[in-house]
Amino acid sequence: MLINLHSHLEGRVRPTTAAELAAVAGIAAPEGGWEQAIRLTGPVDLTVYLTKVAATYPFFRSPDAARRIAREAVEDAAASGLDYLELRFGPATHTDDERGLEDVIAAVTEGMREGSEATGMPSGAVVACLRHHDSDTNEAVARAAALFAGEGVVGFDLAGDELLYPALEPHRRAFAIARAAELGITCHAAEAGPASAARQAVEQLGASRIGHGAHIVDDPDILRWCADEGVVVEICPTSNWYTGAIPAVAAHPAPRFRDAGVRLVLGDDNPMQTGTDLREERGILIDVLGFSAEHLDAIDEASLDAAFLDPGTRHALAAKQK
């Protein structure tokens, strides 16, 4: 079962699509071409990594382009063998006003719907607010996301540069709005920051899932707390190496999470930046990190349980898993 619970739309833009959209929009081609502008060649840090992801931001200003990118992202995921994809994106990076937020979300959810209808693979959108945006902006993002709850949007996230913007307090109201709309809550935390950031995300924002969370293992008490509280960690081994969160893929803490009883799910984060996909990430768990077939079954079970799914889709995926 291939369930991808951590993948960014902005990190799934095909370089060929970027070139075509740039030509239409009058955006000058970057030196070396779009593939070089988007793709990383090796490990950096989170700040540099995010500048590569941001290379695609100008394309989302056009609803038609955003719809196309979202449709292609779902099509690409289905072609790679996925059974379900949650696709997160930050609409406030693509518009200047609250009405525009709704337009971006509408375009993305429509594109995802088209992709799912064409391929038969279900998908759900996770709207992300950004750490560097102020509380008013992120509350507007939450209100816009809430309008689409049950209409393509399934979850709410906090993403961005944890090194430069570690505070969670400014975003509490935005997450209260999202929870009131019954959106699933996840949060990038303890990726570049300390283990305590993951517990804060659960306690302050209501997160049931933590994106990356690589540094949780640095604190045995918080690691144990995550296991006891049933916190789910979304692991993306290759991406964590590329951001500098871990020194090598072989050093990824996934085995330590597993052995501590922390529930794990898998994602590919920004596959165009890192050149990987979920199937390859699953292979890393087996070939590099020593996961067995039984361990992968546990990930599949956790993924089905933790995914922000409607009951009908969950039931259909559960039947497929048997």
C-alpha positions in Angstrom: 0.0 0.0 0.0 1.5 3.3 -1.1 0.0 6.2 0.9 1.8 9.5 0.7 1.0 11.8 3.7 3.7 14.4 3.3 4.2 15.9 -0.2 4.2 19.6 -1.3 2.5 20.7 -4.4 5.1 23.4 -4.9 7.7 20.6 -4.9 6.0 18.6 -7.6 6.0 21.1 -10.6 7.4 19.4 -13.7 10.3 21.3 -15.2 8.7 21.0 -18.6 5.5 22.5 -17.2 7.5 25.3 -15.6 9.1 26.1 -18.9 5.8 26.2 -20.7 4.0 28.3 -18.1 7.0 30.7 -17.9 6.8 31.3 -21.6 3.1 32.1 -21.4 3.5 34.4 -18.4 6.6 36.2 -19.8 8.8 34.9 -17.0 12.5 34.8 -18.0 14.0 31.3 -18.0 16.6 31.0 -15.2 20.2 30.5 -16.0 20.7 26.8 -16.6 17.0 26.1 -17.2 14.1 25.2 -15.0 15.3 21.8 -14.0 18.5 23.3 -12.6 16.5 26.1 -10.9 14.2 23.5 -9.2 16.5 20.5 -8.5 19.0 20.2 -5.7 22.3 18.5 -6.4 23.1 17.5 -2.8 22.5 18.4 0.9 22.2 22.1 1.9 20.3 23.6 4.8 16.6 24.2 5.3 16.8 27.8 4.2 18.6 27.0 0.9 16.3 24.1 0.3 13.2 26.3 0.6 14.6 28.8 -2.0 14.6 25.9 -4.5 11.0 25.2 -3.7 10.2 28.9 -4.0 11.4 28.9 -7.6 8.0 27.6 -8.6 5.9 30.1 -6.7 5.3 32.6 -9.6 3.3 30.0 -11.5 0.6 29.7 -8.9 -0.5 33.3 -9.5 -2.6 32.0 -12.4 -5.6 29.9 -11.4 -5.3 28.0 -14.6 -1.7 27.2 -14.0 -2.3 26.2 -10.4 -5.1 23.9 -11.6 -2.8 22.3 -14.2 0.1 21.8 -11.7 -2.3 20.2 -9.2 -3.8 17.9 -11.8 -0.4 16.8 -13.1 0.8 16.2 -9.5 -2.0 13.8 -8.9 -1.5 12.2 -12.3 2.3 11.7 -11.6 1.6 10.2 -8.2 -0.9 7.8 -9.6 1.5 6.8 -12.4 4.1 6.0 -9.8 1.7 3.5 -8.2 0.3 5.5 -5.2 -3.0 4.5 -3.7 -3.6 7.9 -2.0 -1.9 11.3 -1.9 -2.3 14.2 0.5 -0.9 17.3 -1.2 -0.1 20.3 0.8 0.5 23.9 -0.4 0.7 27.4 1.0 -1.8 29.7 -0.8 -0.6 32.9 0.9 2.6 32.6 -1.0 0.6 32.9 -4.2 -1.8 35.7 -3.6 -2.0 39.2 -2.1 -5.6 39.2 -0.7 -8.1 37.0 1.1 -10.3 36.6 -1.9 -7.3 35.5 -3.8 -6.7 32.8 -1.2 -10.0 31.3 -2.1 -9.2 31.4 -5.8 -5.9 29.6 -5.3 -7.5 26.9 -3.1 -10.4 26.5 -5.6 -8.0 26.1 -8.5 -5.8 23.5 -6.7 -8.7 21.5 -5.4 -10.3 21.5 -8.9 -7.1 20.3 -10.4 -6.7 17.6 -7.8 -10.3 16.5 -8.4 -9.6 16.3 -12.2 -6.5 14.2 -11.6 -8.3 11.9 -9.2 -11.2 11.4 -11.6 -8.8 10.7 -14.5 -6.7 8.2 -12.6 -9.0 6.7 -10.0 -6.5 7.6 -7.2 -8.1 9.5 -4.4 -6.3 12.7 -3.1 -6.8 15.4 -0.5 -5.5 18.9 -0.2 -3.8 20.1 3.0 -3.6 23.9 3.2 -0.5 25.2 4.9 0.1 28.5 6.6 3.6 29.8 6.7 5.8 30.5 9.7 7.1 33.8 8.3 3.6 35.2 7.7 1.9 37.3 10.4 -1.1 36.0 12.4 -3.6 38.0 10.4 -2.5 36.4 7.2 -2.5 32.9 8.6 -5.9 33.4 10.1 -7.2 34.4 6.7 -5.6 31.3 5.2 -7.4 29.2 7.9 -10.7 30.9 7.1 -10.3 30.2 3.4 -9.3 26.6 4.0 -12.4 26.2 6.2 -14.6 27.2 3.3 -13.4 24.2 1.4 -13.6 21.6 4.2 -15.2 18.6 2.8 -14.8 20.1 -0.7 -11.3 18.9 -1.4 -9.5 20.3 1.6 -8.8 17.7 4.3 -6.2 19.2 6.5 -4.2 22.2 7.8 -0.5 22.6 8.3 2.2 25.0 9.4 5.3 25.0 7.1 8.3 27.2 6.4 11.6 28.0 7.9 11.7 26.7 11.5 15.2 27.9 12.0 14.3 31.6 11.4 10.7 31.5 12.7 10.4 29.0 15.6 7.5 30.5 17.5 4.1 28.8 17.4 2.1 31.2 19.6 1.3 33.6 16.7 -0.4 30.8 14.8 -2.7 29.4 17.5 -5.8 31.3 16.4 -5.4 30.1 12.8 -5.3 26.5 14.0 -8.3 27.0 16.2 -10.2 28.1 13.1 -9.0 25.0 11.2 -10.0 22.7 14.0 -13.4 24.2 14.2 -13.9 23.3 10.5 -12.9 19.7 11.4 -9.8 19.8 9.3 -7.0 17.3 10.2 -4.1 19.0 11.8 -0.4 18.4 11.0 2.6 20.6 11.6 6.2 20.8 10.4 8.1 20.7 13.7 11.4 19.5 15.2 12.8 19.3 11.7 15.3 22.1 12.2 14.2 23.0 15.7 14.5 21.0 19.0 12.4 18.1 20.1 10.3 20.3 22.3 8.9 22.0 19.1 7.0 18.8 18.3 5.3 18.6 21.8 4.5 22.3 21.5 2.8 21.7 18.1 0.6 19.0 19.6 -0.3 21.0 22.7 -0.6 24.5 21.3 -1.9 23.8 17.8 -3.7 20.5 18.2 -1.5 18.6 15.8 -2.1 14.8 15.6 0.8 14.4 13.1 4.3 16.0 13.0 6.0 16.7 9.8 9.6 15.3 9.8 10.2 15.6 13.5 13.8 14.3 13.1 15.0 15.9 16.3 12.4 14.3 18.5 14.8 11.5 19.1 17.3 13.9 20.7 15.1 14.0 23.8 14.2 10.6 25.3 11.4 12.1 27.4 9.7 13.7 24.4 10.3 10.6 22.3 8.5 8.5 25.0 5.7 11.1 25.3 5.1 11.0 21.5 4.8 7.2 21.7 2.5 7.4 24.7 0.3 10.1 23.2 0.0 8.3 19.8 1.6 11.2 17.9 2.2 10.2 14.3 5.5 11.3 12.7 5.6 11.9 8.9 9.1 10.8 7.8 10.8 11.8 4.6 14.3 10.4 4.8 15.9 11.8 1.6 14.5 15.2 2.2 15.8 15.3 5.7 19.2 14.6 4.4 18.9 17.3 1.8 17.8 19.9 4.4 20.7 19.0 6.7 18.3 17.7 9.4 20.4 14.5 9.4 24.0 13.9 8.3 23.2 10.9 6.0 20.2 8.9 5.0 21.6 6.0 6.9 21.5 8.2 10.0 17.7 8.8 9.8 16.0 8.3 13.1 13.2 6.1 11.7 14.5 2.9 13.4 14.7 4.8 16.7 11.1 6.0 16.3 10.0 2.5 15.4 11.8 0.9 18.4 10.3 3.5 20.7 6.8 2.7 19.6 6.2 6.0 17.7 3.8 5.6 14.8 5.3 6.4 11.5 3.9 7.4 8.1 5.9 8.1 4.9 6.2 11.0 2.5 8.4 12.3 -0.3 8.2 16.0 0.7 9.4 17.8 -2.5 10.2 15.1 -5.0 11.3 17.5 -7.8 13.9 19.1 -5.5 15.3 15.8 -4.3 14.7 13.5 -7.2 12.9 10.8 -5.2 9.4 9.5 -4.8 7.4 7.5 -2.3 8.4 4.1 -3.8 12.1 5.0 -3.5 11.6 6.2 0.1 10.0 2.9 0.9 13.0 1.2 -0.6 15.3 3.3 1.7 13.4 2.0 4.7 14.1 -1.6 3.6 17.6 -1.4 2.1 19.2 1.4 4.2 17.3 1.5 7.5 16.6 -2.2 8.0 12.8 -2.2 8.0 11.1 -5.6 7.6 7.9 -6.4 5.8 6.2 -6.4 9.1 7.5 -2.9 9.9 6.2 -1.7 6.5 2.8 -3.3 7.3 2.8 -1.2 10.5 3.4 2.0 8.5 0.6 1.1 6.1 -1.7 0.6 9.1 -0.7 3.8 10.7 -1.0 5.6 7.3 -4.6 4.4 6.8 -5.5 5.4 10.4 -3.8 8.8 10.4 -4.7 10.0 6.9 -7.2 12.8 6.7 -9.8 10.7 4.9 -13.6 10.7 4.7 -15.1 7.4 5.9 -16.0 6.1 2.4 -12.4 6.6 1.0 -10.9 5.1 4.2 -13.2 2.0 3.8 -12.3 1.6 0.1 -8.5 1.8 0.9 -8.9 -0.6 3.8 -10.6 -3.1 1.5 -7.8 -2.7 -1.1 -5.2 -3.3 1.6 -6.6 -6.7 2.5 
